[in-house]
Amino acid sequence: MKDTSKHDARIAQMKFSSVYPHYITKVQKKGRTIQELNQVIEWLTGYDEAQVNEQIEAEVTFETFFKNASLNDNTPLIKGVICGYRVEEIENPLTQKVRYLDKLVDELAKGKKMNKI
């Protein structure tokens, strides 16, 4: 297994507010809405739209974002490849949570309905 400690540390310190606009662009390019994106985020983290906006305004890191989140009990059912890694095999818990979010955003952008993701 590769040493991903530098990558993991970089992800932990990345600000959620710097990535969220990229999620918006990705889903909107595929005809999806910000409301659908926020629905996916709420399913995973428990944050409603207002709480997501609070996280953005506070410029929290992914580490803080996920430390304060209430992950959905079904999160471990998320499977698949994102950024060249199988999400279910990622060893660092925080990196895995970030990649779960990336995977859900990708699935939304591919046109899947929330109840199918």
C-alpha positions as CSV (number, residue, x, y, z in Angstrom):
1,M,0.0,0.0,0.0
2,K,1.3,3.5,-0.9
3,D,2.1,6.0,1.8
4,T,-0.6,8.6,1.5
5,S,0.2,10.6,4.7
6,K,1.1,13.8,2.8
7,H,-2.0,13.6,0.7
8,D,-4.1,12.9,3.8
9,A,-2.6,15.9,5.6
10,R,-3.3,18.1,2.7
11,I,-6.9,17.0,2.5
12,A,-7.4,17.6,6.2
13,Q,-6.2,21.2,5.9
14,M,-8.1,22.0,2.7
15,K,-11.0,24.4,3.3
16,F,-14.5,23.1,2.5
17,S,-15.3,26.6,1.2
18,S,-12.6,26.2,-1.5
19,V,-14.0,23.0,-2.8
20,Y,-17.8,23.7,-2.6
21,P,-17.8,26.0,-5.7
22,H,-16.2,23.2,-7.7
23,Y,-19.0,20.8,-6.5
24,I,-21.5,23.4,-7.7
25,T,-19.9,23.8,-11.1
26,K,-19.7,20.1,-11.5
27,V,-23.3,19.4,-10.8
28,Q,-24.6,22.4,-12.7
29,K,-22.7,21.5,-15.8
30,K,-24.7,18.3,-15.8
31,G,-28.0,20.0,-15.3
32,R,-28.3,19.4,-11.5
33,T,-29.1,22.1,-8.9
34,I,-27.5,23.5,-5.8
35,Q,-30.5,22.2,-3.9
36,E,-29.7,18.7,-5.1
37,L,-26.1,19.1,-4.1
38,N,-27.1,20.3,-0.7
39,Q,-29.5,17.4,-0.3
40,V,-26.5,15.0,-1.0
41,I,-24.4,16.9,1.6
42,E,-27.2,16.8,4.1
43,W,-27.7,13.1,3.6
44,L,-24.0,12.4,4.2
45,T,-23.2,14.9,7.0
46,G,-26.5,15.9,8.6
47,Y,-25.8,19.6,7.7
48,D,-28.8,21.4,6.3
49,E,-28.3,24.2,3.8
50,A,-28.0,26.9,6.5
51,Q,-25.3,24.8,8.3
52,V,-23.4,24.2,5.1
53,N,-23.4,28.0,4.5
54,E,-22.1,28.5,8.1
55,Q,-19.3,26.1,7.4
56,I,-18.4,28.0,4.2
57,E,-18.5,31.4,6.0
58,A,-16.4,30.1,8.8
59,E,-13.9,28.7,6.2
60,V,-13.5,25.4,8.1
61,T,-11.1,22.8,7.0
62,F,-12.4,19.4,5.9
63,E,-11.0,18.1,9.2
64,T,-13.4,20.4,11.2
65,F,-16.2,20.0,8.7
66,F,-16.3,16.2,9.2
67,K,-15.5,16.4,13.0
68,N,-18.7,18.3,13.5
69,A,-20.8,16.2,11.1
70,S,-23.2,13.4,12.0
71,L,-22.4,10.9,9.3
72,N,-25.3,8.9,7.9
73,D,-25.4,5.3,9.2
74,N,-25.5,4.1,5.6
75,T,-22.3,5.8,4.7
76,P,-20.2,2.5,4.7
77,L,-22.5,1.3,1.9
78,I,-20.9,3.9,-0.5
79,K,-18.7,1.9,-2.9
80,G,-16.7,2.7,-6.0
81,V,-13.7,4.4,-7.4
82,I,-12.9,8.1,-7.0
83,C,-9.6,9.8,-7.8
84,G,-8.1,6.4,-8.6
85,Y,-9.0,4.9,-5.1
86,R,-11.7,2.6,-4.0
87,V,-13.5,4.6,-1.3
88,E,-14.2,1.5,0.7
89,E,-10.5,0.7,0.9
90,I,-9.2,4.1,1.9
91,E,-7.4,3.7,5.3
92,N,-7.4,7.3,6.6
93,P,-10.9,7.9,8.1
94,L,-11.0,11.6,7.2
95,T,-9.8,11.1,3.6
96,Q,-12.4,8.4,3.3
97,K,-15.1,10.7,4.4
98,V,-14.0,13.4,1.9
99,R,-13.9,10.8,-0.9
100,Y,-17.4,9.6,0.1
101,L,-18.6,13.2,-0.5
102,D,-16.7,13.3,-3.8
103,K,-18.3,10.0,-4.8
104,L,-21.8,11.2,-4.0
105,V,-21.3,14.5,-5.9
106,D,-20.0,12.5,-8.9
107,E,-23.0,10.2,-8.8
108,L,-25.3,13.2,-8.7
109,A,-23.5,14.8,-11.6
110,K,-23.9,11.6,-13.6
111,G,-27.7,12.0,-13.3
112,K,-28.6,9.6,-10.5
113,K,-31.5,10.5,-8.3
114,M,-30.8,10.9,-4.6
115,N,-32.7,7.7,-3.7
116,K,-30.5,5.8,-6.2
117,I,-27.2,7.1,-5.0
